[in-house]
Amino acid sequence: MNDKPKIEDLIREGEKPENAQKVKEEFQGYKEKNQHRLKILKELEELYDLFVSGTLKRKDKAIVIGTLLYFINPFDLIPDITPFIGFGDDMALILFVYRYLLGRAKELTKKK
């Protein structure tokens, strides 16, 4: 996932069972280790809570897994060790997916 991630890439990665397990095993530790550099902890935690809740449809769950996997991978589009901007791509992706899922929730609510 070294190129700019697309929804399709997130879905493809998120549908791999080993990646769901990797997120469960590594997410909390990686988040805690880097929380002083993150301004989006609320959104990040809500995405993780959605992932483990069992309430998401398969596609949306795969998107969340792919996003969280991208977050815990320190060697992504902009490596996390890059001063000042290392988490910029992670934060942008997390906010994009967070807003996407909020929109999906509103869309699903209207259909009921």
N, C-alpha and C positions, 0 to 999 in steps of 0.2 A: 504494500500500500504506500509506495513512495510517491505516486502521482497524486494530483488533487483528487480527493475521493468524490465519487458520484454516488447517488442513491443506489444504483445498480451494484456498485462495488460493495457498498455497505451491506446490502441484502445478501450478496454472494458470500461474503465473509461471515456474516451473522448467521447464516443457515448451517454452517459447519458445526457439528456438535462439540468438537474439541474447543472451539472458540468460546462457546457459552460457558464451558467449564473453566477456561482460562480467565474469563472476566470474573466469574465467581471467586476464583482463587486469588487473583492479583489486584482487583479493583480497589478494595478498601485500603490496602497497604500503600499502593501507588498514590491514591488520592491524599491520604494522610501525610505522606512524605512530601508532597508538593502543594499542600493546601495554602501555604504562605504566599505562593505565587499565583494563586487562582482567585479570580473575582466572580466566578460562576458556580460556587459550591452548591447553592440551592438547586440550580438547574441540573447540575451533575448528579446530585443525590436523588432528585426526582426521577431522572432517567434510569438510574440504577434500581430504584424502588419499583418502577414500572416493569423493568426487566424481570425482577424476581417475583412480581405479584401474580403472574399467570393470567392477567387480564387482557394482554395485548393479542391481537391477531398475529398470525405467523409472520406476515410481511413486516409489520411494525416492530415486532420483537426482533426480527433479524436486523432491521435498521438500527435499533438501540444497541444490540450486541456489536454490530460493526462499528458504531460510533464509540462505544466504550473501549473496544479493542484498539481503535485508532488512538484513543486517549492514553491507554496504558503502554502503547508502543512508543518508546522514547525516540525512535529513528523514523519520523514521519516527514511530511513535506518540509517543515521547519523543525529541525531537531530540538527537543525540549531543553537541551543544555545551552542553546543559543541565548546569550543575555538579552533581557528585555522583551524579545519577541518569540522566544522559544515555544510558548504555549499559545501564541496568537492563532495559529491554524486550528489547534485543538478547541479553543474557546469559540471560534467562529463556527466550527462544525457542530459543537454541542448546542450553541444557541440556534443554529439553523434547524437541527433535528428537534429540539425542544419546541420551537415555534411550529414546525411542521406537525408534530403530534398534537399540539394544542388545537391547531386547525382541524385535524382529523377528528379529535374528540368533539368539537363543535359540529362538524359535519355529521358524525354518527348520531349525536343527540338530536339533531333536526330530523333525521330519518325516522326516529322512534315515535 
